Amino acid sequence: MNARVVPTAVHGAVDYVLAPALVAAPDLLRLDGSRSSALAPRIAGAGAAVYSALTDYELGLRRVIPMRVHLLLDAGTGVAVAAAPWLLGSARNGVRHWLPHAAVGAAELALAATTKLRPAQTRRERALAAARRAAPNALSSRPAAIGVALAGAAVIGAVAYAGRRHLWRGVALAADAVEEVADAIEDAADAVEDAAEDVADAARARAGDARDDD
């Protein structure tokens, strides 16, 4: 059973609430008198605010830190905060000097263990992924159709641009353009190039006839 059920967007929202809360916790819990008790949550909160803003999830400002690394940092922060009262000696001052640290540490570890490793894809990202998967299949299965479609589009553009008087000259230019495009189409280059050459030869001949008529 997959224990990672918390969406990264929810995790990000918790991050942006927890980070300032950790910085403010020593004042709220009246731990200012014990510097060792106040130091750990403040450092943890400031650090969490920085790496959360740089994490590759929905609420990241500069998405450069992978989610896996973020969760490892969360787990390390949780262990450090929970252990700090005992390592720094402030636990002997009473329950309120170690219980909040232990609770925050446990929460950080639990969240790190249950958060999904990748942010959900947006509609645009899903559409781009589908297009990338479909493009190679389309190119490999119907190269001739692609060549014909490109040639037709180029001819129509040439007619609109040059007008009837220079129709065949425009067709010749369009065929040359199709020939160049064909070189860049992976898996379909040969079929497109042959079609373009045939169109180019016919167009040049007609263009020559048109010039003779003029």
C-alpha positions in Angstrom: 0.0 0.0 0.0 1.4 3.4 -1.0 1.7 5.6 2.1 2.4 8.7 0.0 -1.1 10.2 -0.1 -0.5 13.9 0.7 -0.5 16.1 -2.5 2.6 18.3 -2.9 0.3 21.4 -3.1 -1.0 20.6 0.4 2.5 20.0 1.6 3.5 23.4 0.2 0.7 25.1 2.1 1.8 23.5 5.3 5.4 24.6 4.7 4.4 28.3 4.3 2.4 28.1 7.5 4.9 26.1 9.5 8.0 28.1 8.6 6.9 31.4 10.1 5.2 29.6 13.0 8.5 28.0 13.9 10.3 31.3 13.9 7.6 32.9 16.1 7.2 29.8 18.4 9.9 30.8 21.0 8.0 34.1 21.6 4.6 32.4 21.7 5.8 29.7 24.1 7.8 32.1 26.2 11.1 30.3 25.5 13.1 33.5 25.2 14.7 33.0 28.5 16.3 29.8 27.2 18.4 30.6 24.2 19.1 26.9 23.4 15.3 26.2 23.4 14.6 29.1 21.0 17.5 28.6 18.7 16.5 25.3 17.0 12.9 26.3 15.9 14.0 29.7 14.6 16.8 28.2 12.5 14.5 25.4 11.3 11.8 27.9 10.3 14.1 30.2 8.5 15.7 27.3 6.6 12.3 25.8 5.7 11.1 29.1 4.3 14.2 29.3 2.0 14.2 25.8 0.6 10.4 25.7 0.3 10.5 28.8 -1.9 13.1 27.0 -4.1 11.3 23.6 -4.3 9.9 22.2 -7.5 6.2 22.1 -6.4 3.1 24.1 -7.0 4.0 26.9 -4.5 7.7 27.1 -5.3 8.9 30.5 -6.4 12.1 29.2 -8.1 11.5 25.5 -8.8 15.1 24.2 -8.6 15.1 21.8 -5.6 13.5 18.3 -6.5 10.7 17.2 -4.3 12.7 14.2 -3.0 15.4 16.5 -1.8 12.9 18.8 -0.1 11.4 15.8 1.8 14.9 14.7 2.9 15.5 18.2 4.2 12.1 18.1 6.0 13.0 14.8 7.7 16.4 16.1 8.7 14.9 19.3 10.1 12.3 17.2 12.1 15.0 15.1 13.6 17.2 18.1 14.4 14.3 20.0 16.1 13.1 17.0 18.1 16.6 16.2 19.3 17.8 19.8 20.0 16.4 20.1 23.6 18.4 17.1 24.7 21.5 17.9 22.6 21.6 21.5 23.9 20.5 20.6 27.5 17.3 22.7 27.6 15.1 19.6 28.1 15.9 19.7 31.9 14.1 23.0 32.2 10.7 21.4 31.9 8.2 19.8 29.5 7.5 23.0 27.6 11.1 23.2 26.6 11.1 19.9 24.8 7.5 18.8 24.0 6.8 21.4 21.3 10.1 20.4 19.7 9.2 16.7 19.7 5.7 17.4 18.3 7.1 19.5 15.4 9.8 16.9 14.7 7.2 14.1 14.6 5.0 16.2 12.3 7.8 16.9 10.0 8.8 13.2 9.8 5.2 12.1 9.2 4.7 14.7 6.5 8.0 13.8 4.8 7.0 10.1 4.8 3.5 10.6 3.4 3.9 13.3 0.8 3.9 12.4 -2.9 7.3 12.6 -4.7 6.1 14.6 -7.7 3.7 17.5 -8.1 0.6 17.0 -10.0 0.8 17.9 -13.7 -1.1 21.0 -14.9 -3.5 20.7 -17.9 -0.8 22.4 -20.1 1.9 19.9 -18.9 -0.5 16.9 -19.6 -1.3 18.3 -23.1 2.4 18.7 -23.9 3.2 15.2 -22.7 0.4 13.8 -24.8 1.7 15.7 -27.8 5.2 14.4 -27.3 4.0 10.8 -27.2 1.8 11.2 -30.2 4.3 13.0 -32.4 6.7 10.1 -33.1 3.8 7.8 -33.9 2.3 10.2 -36.3 5.6 10.9 -38.1 6.5 7.2 -38.4 3.1 6.0 -39.5 2.1 8.7 -42.0 5.1 10.4 -43.5 3.6 10.8 -46.9 0.5 12.4 -45.5 2.6 14.9 -43.6 4.6 15.7 -46.7 1.4 16.3 -48.7 -0.1 18.4 -46.0 3.0 20.6 -45.8 3.2 20.9 -49.5 -0.5 21.9 -49.7 -0.1 24.5 -46.9 3.0 26.0 -48.6 1.2 26.2 -52.0 -1.8 27.9 -50.5 0.5 30.4 -48.7 2.4 31.1 -51.9 -0.8 31.7 -53.8 -2.1 34.2 -51.2 1.2 36.0 -51.1 2.1 36.3 -54.7 -1.3 36.5 -56.4 -2.5 34.8 -59.6 0.0 36.6 -61.9 3.0 34.9 -60.2 1.2 31.7 -59.2 3.7 29.2 -60.5 6.7 31.2 -59.3 5.2 31.1 -55.9 4.5 27.4 -56.2 8.2 26.8 -57.0 9.3 28.8 -54.0 6.8 26.9 -51.8 8.1 23.6 -53.1 11.7 24.6 -52.2 10.5 25.5 -48.7 8.8 22.1 -48.4 12.0 20.4 -49.5 13.9 22.1 -46.7 11.3 21.3 -44.1 11.4 17.7 -45.2 15.0 17.4 -44.1 14.1 18.2 -40.5 11.2 15.6 -40.2 12.6 12.6 -38.4 11.5 9.1 -39.8 9.7 10.8 -42.7 12.5 12.8 -44.4 12.9 10.5 -47.5 9.2 10.4 -48.3 8.7 14.2 -47.9 11.8 15.0 -49.9 10.8 12.9 -52.9 7.3 14.5 -52.9 8.8 17.9 -52.7 11.2 17.3 -55.5 8.4 16.2 -57.8 6.3 19.3 -57.0 9.4 21.5 -57.5 10.2 20.2 -60.9 6.7 20.6 -62.1 6.4 24.0 -60.7 9.6 25.2 -62.2 8.5 24.0 -65.6 5.2 25.8 -65.3 6.9 28.9 -64.1 9.2 28.8 -67.2 6.2 28.5 -69.4 4.5 31.4 -67.6 7.5 33.6 -68.2 7.6 32.6 -71.9 3.9 33.5 -72.2 4.6 36.9 -70.6 
